[in-house]
Amino acid sequence: MLNWIWLALVVLAVAIGGWNNRLGEVTTGAFDGAKTAVTIALGLIGIMALWLGVMRLAERAGLVQKIARALHPIMRRLFPDVPPDHPAMGSMLMNMAANMLGLGNAATPLGLRAMRDLEQLNPRPSVASNAMCTFLAINTASVQLIPATAIALLASAGSTRPTAIVGTALLATLCAATVAITAAKLLEKLPFFRLRDSIEPRQETKLEEPNAVEPAVEDNVIAVEPRGWRRILPFLLVLFFLGLFVRLVFPNWFGFPADPNAANQNTFVRSVNTLSILAIPFLLSFFPVYAATRRIKVYEEFVEGAKEGFGVILKIIPFLVTMLVGIGMFKGAGGIDLLTRMLTPILTPLHFPPDLLPLALMRPLSGSATLALLTDIIHRLGPDNIVSLMAATIYGSTETTFYVAAVYFGSVNIKQTRHAIPAGLLGDLAGVIASVIICRAVF
């Protein structure tokens, strides 16, 4: 699937660019795409090392397995091929939670870790498993509690109600996630996408078993149940952050001045914003404390986990360069403009605003270009215009499917993505349609 999509992007870029006399822009788009890919990958190294270090502490302390067991009934239905106690369950849960809170700097490393864990269970090297495809579909249509970037754009443009899209984006992402997951489950059963028995299975080794560990395991990676005062340390930390949460959501209760930016927000919006603020500090402090109470040597284990980040990023770069070069060429050739002109006569009778077409078409390809289009719509039509609110809702309820596929699958050297991209694109389409319908009903 990805082979044909990439080939189509390149061939159409050259054909359209030659017809429009824009071959210079095609060349520039290719070079810019390659440069952007490496810049993105290098920027991920530090963040990746940080979160892999944190995840190693959680895993060695047994916390990831406990989280996975607690939510086993839900995850079992989504991922029936993944054992309930496998680290992949915890990694995927933490990735989904980070996406819901809009913590992109944490969601991507956690998602890459989850893909690596799922690859341990994958019997076919270079071929995406059903669990991988479902996980990617969920990532491309993740439920979003607060579309922070879109809200910030509306607020900076002078909107009288920038948080009005919180409810519309939440409903739109619920629709998108439902369609994406349903599509993933249905498409995996079709003959075209079904796993073929003729594919040579992975050669199993001891280290590739789900619960295998290295032959030389030191005592510091064996968690022991805490005793005495060590037991209450994690609970004290949780109480501390609960106190901070209440103080930030209800500052008047404690006599603190309220944040001017949150003065006009309702309690739900303030609560979710506060969760987003406190989530990273909580995770960065709770996991080391929890591991330390179980006599894990936190510094040494964190360093060992961080080392893995560099290898993961190096694997991503070729896949990311390839995808962004194709997208850059197609965009430079004017392919999005051509598609817009072709689809406008069809969608106008359906009351789909023409101003939203370029944004909807660009969204699966490039996040930065979509952000620029959203900014243009807001400033051209006004931040409180219904089309601007639709555009902001679309931005907050959809994802850059091709970028996510390149990064996630590239990290584990997956070349045959099967039904993952169609399911993700169907989720994006559902998010766009739902955004327009819901905004018309609400605004």
N, C-alpha and C positions, 0 to 999 in steps of 0.2 A: 504493500500500500504506500509506504513512505517513498519507495523508489519511484513509483509512477508520479506521485505528487511533486517530488523534487524535480524530476525530469520535465514535467509539464510547466512548472514555474520557470525553468531556465529557457526552454524552447519558446514558450509564449512571450517571455521577456524579450528575447532577440527578435522574434517576429513582430511584436507590437512596437518595439523600439525602432526597428527599421522602417516600419510603415509610418510612424509618427516623427521620424527623423530625430530620435532621442537615444541613439546608441551611445552617445557620450554619457548620458545620465545612467544608462544601463551599466557601463563600465564603472562609473563612480559608485553606483549602488552596490556592485560586487565588492569593491575594495572597502567601502564603508562597512558593509556587512561583516567582512572578515575581521576588520579592526574592532568592531563592536563586540564580536563574539569573544575575542581574546580578552578585551577589557572586562567584559562581564565575568568571564571565567576567573581571571586573576582577582577580581574584586570579591569573588566567593571564597577564596582560599582561607582567609582569616575567619570568616563567619562559619565556614564549614568545619574548620579545626575546632573552633569554640564549641559548637553544638555536638560534634562527635565525641569530644571529651566529656561533655555533660551526660550524653547518652550512655557512654561507657560506665560512668559512675552509677547511673540508675540501673543499668543492666547487671553490673557486678553485685550491687546491693540487693537485687531481687525485686526492685520496685516496678520495673517494666512488666515483669511476669504477673505481678499482683494486679496491676491496672488491666492487663489483658484478660485475666480471669474474671475480674469484676464485670467487664462489659462483654463477656463471651457470648451471651445470647444474641446480641445485635450483630457482632462481628462474625459469628458463625454463619449467619444467613448471607452476609455480604461476601465472605471469603471462606466457603466450605472446604477448600483445599488446604487451608493453612491450619496447622495444629494450634489449639487454644493457648498453649504455653510457649509458643515460639516467639522470639523477640520481635518478629515482624509485626505482630499484633499491637504491641506497645508502641512501636515506631509509627505505625499508621495512625493510631489513635492520637498521638501527640501532634502529628502533622495536621490532622483534621482540626484539632482544637486550635492550633496556631492559625490555620486558614480562616476559621470562623471569627477569630478576634482580629484578623487583619494583620497578623505578625509575619509579614513576608520574609523578613530577615531570619526568622526561625523556621518558618514552614518549609522553605526549600531545602536546607540541610537535613531536616528531619525526614522530608520526603525522599531525599537521596539515600539516607540511611535505611529507610523502609524498603526501597527498591533493592538495595544490596542484600537485605535480609530475605526478601522474596526470591532473589536469585539463588540463594542457598537451597531453596525448595524446588527450583525449576529443573526438571529432568532434561530439558532440551536447550542447550546453549545457543544463544543468539536469537531464540524465538520467544516472544512474550507469552507468559502463562496467562491463564484466565484471571488469576488474582492480580497480576500486574496490570492487565487491561482495565479491570474494574477499578483498581486504585487510581490509575491515571484519569479515568472518566470522572471519578469523585473529585480529583484535584482540579480538573478543568471546569467543574460546575459546583464548587464548594459553597456551602451555605455561608452567607456573609452577614454577620450581625451589624457591623458598622462599616459602610464604604467610606473610610476616612479621607482618601484622596479626593473623591468626587465632592464630598462635603466641604473640604478645604477650598476647592476651586469655586464652588458656589458662594461660600462666605467671602472669599477675597474679591469676588465680582460684585459684592454688595447685596446679596440675596437677603430678603426679609425672613426667609425660613429655610436655611441651608440644610437643616436636619429633616426636612419633610420627606426626603428620599429614603430614610432609614427603613420605614415600613414597606415601601414599594420594592426596594432592593432585596429585603428579606423574603418577601413573597415571590419575587422573580427568581431568586436563587433556589428557593425550595422547588419551584417548577423545573428549573434547569437541572438540579441535582436528581430529581425524580426521573426525568426523561433520560439523563445520561446513564444512571444506574440500570434502568429498565432496558435501555438500548444495549448496554454492555452484556446483560444477562441473556437477551434474545439473540444478539448477533453471534455470540460464542457458540450457539447451537446450529448456525447455518453451515452448510457444507463448505462454502468458500472460506470461512474463517475457522472452521473446526480444526483442532490439532490433529495432524496426520500421524499415523503409526509408523510411516516410512521414515520419519525424521529420526536420525540416530540419536539415542538418548545420551545424556551426559555421563561420562565415566565417573562413577561415584568413588570418592576417596573418604578416608576417615575424617579429614578436616572439613568436608563439605556436608557432613550430616548436620541436621538442624541444631543439635545440642552438643556437637563436638567442640572440644577445646584443644589448645595446643598441648603437646606432650609435656612441656615443662610449665607447670602451673605453680606459682608461688602461693604461700599462705595468705598473702595480702588480698587475693581476689576471692577468698572464700568468706562469704558473709556469715556472721553469727548473730543470733538474737541479742538485742541490747538488754542490759540489766541496770537496775538502780536508776540513777539520775539521767543516764543516757536515753532511757525510754521517753522522757518527757521533752527532750530538746526539740524534736520535730513538731510536737504539739504546741510548744511555746512559740516557735517560729510562725506556725499557721495562725495562732491567736494574734500575734503582732501584725501580720498582714491583714487579718480581718479588721483589726482596729484601724489600720490605715485606710482600708476600703470604706468603712463607715464614715471616717472623718472626711474623706474626699467627696463622698456622695452627699453627705448631710453636714456641711461645714458649720451651718448655723447652730447645730446642736452643741458644738464645742466652743462657740464664740469666735471661730476663725472667719476671716473674710472670704466670701465666695469668689470663685474664678469668674472674671467678667465674661469669658468666652462660653461659660456653662450657665450663665444666668437665665437664658431663655430656653434651656433644654429641660425636657421632662426627666423623671427619675430613671426611666429605662435607659435613655440615651446616656445620662451621666454614669449610670452603673456600668454599661458596656465600655464607655470611654475609660473609666477607672480601671476596669479589668485589663484593658489593653495596656495601660500605663504600668500596672503592677505585675503583669504576667511574667515579663522577662526577669525583673529583679527577684521575683519569687522563685522561679525555676533555677536561676543561677545560684541562689543561696540554699534552697531546700534540698536539692539533690546532693550537694557535697555534705551538708549536715546529716542528711539521712544515711549516706554511705559511711560517714565517719562514726556514727553511732553503732554501726555494724562492723567496726574495726577494719574498714577498707582504707588502704593508704591512698587518700584522695588525690594528692599531688601526682604521685607516680601513675595512677590509673588515668587521671585526666590527660597527662602527657601522652600516654600510650594511645588513648582514643584520638587525640588531636593529630597524631602522626598520620592517621588514616586519611585525613582530609586532603592532603596533597595528592595522593594517588588517585583519589576519586575525581578531583578537578582535572587532572591531566587526561583522564579518560574522556571527559566531557568535551574538551576543546575541539577535536576533529568533527564531532557530530554537530556542535553548535556553529562552527564555522560553515560547514556545509549547508545547514538550514538557513542561516541568516544571509549567506551569499545569494541563495535562490530567492529569498524574500526581498532582499535589497534590489536585485535585478528586476524583479517583477514590478516592484513599486516605482523604481526609477523609469521604467518603460512607459508608465501610465496605465498599467493594467487595472488598478483600482478605479481610475476615472472611466475607463472603458466599460467595466462591469456596471458601474453606477449608471452610465447612460443607457445601457442595455436593459437594466432592471427597472428603471424609473417608470416607463410606461406600463409595466406589469403591476407594480406595487402601488402606484398612485390611486387606481380605482379601489384598492383595498384599504385606503386611508392610512397608508404607511408614509410618514413624512419623508420627502426626498432628502432633506438635510441629514437624516440619520443613516442613509445608505452607505456613504463612505466610511463612517465610523463602524457600522455593523460589519462591513466587509473587511476592514482593516483589523478588527479586534482579535481574530484568531492568529493573525500574522505578527503584529508588532505592538507591544504595550506602549512604547514611547510615541509612536506615530498616532496611536489611538488617543493618547493623552493630549497631543497637540490638536487633533481634530475636535476633541471635547472642549478644550479651551477656546477654540475658534467659535464653536457653536454658542457657547455661553456668552462670550463677549459680543457676538454679532446679533443674537436674538434677545439677549437679556437673561440674567440668572433666574428669574421667576417665570419665564416663558415655559409653557408646557413641553415644548420640544426640547428645551434645555434640560428640563427635569427628566424627560425620557432618556436623553443622551447620558445624563449622569447615572440614571438607574441601570442602563445597559452596561456602562463602564464598571459599575459596582457589582454586577451580577453575572459577568462573563469573564473569560480568561483567554490568555494567549496560548491556544491549544498547541500550535506547532512548536513554540518555544519550550513549553513544558514537556512535550514528547521528546524533543531533541535532548534536553538536559537530563530528564529522568531515565530514558532508555539508553542514552549514551553513557551514563555512569556505570551501567552493567553490560555494555557492549551488545545491546539488543538491536538486531537489524531487521527482523520481521516483526512489525508491530501489530499485525493482525487487525482486530476490530477496534483497537484503542482510539485511534484518531476519528473514525466515523462516529463512535459513541460520544467522544468529546465534542465534535462539531454539532451533533444533534442536540447536545446539552446547550451549546452556545446559541443555536437557533431558537431553542425553546426559551432561553433567557431573554433574547431580543424580542420575540413575539410577546412573551409574558410582560416584559417591561412596558411595551406600548399599550397593551390592553389594560394593565393594572393602572398605569398613569392616567389613561383616559377616564377610567372609572373613579379614581381618587381625586384627581385635580380638575 
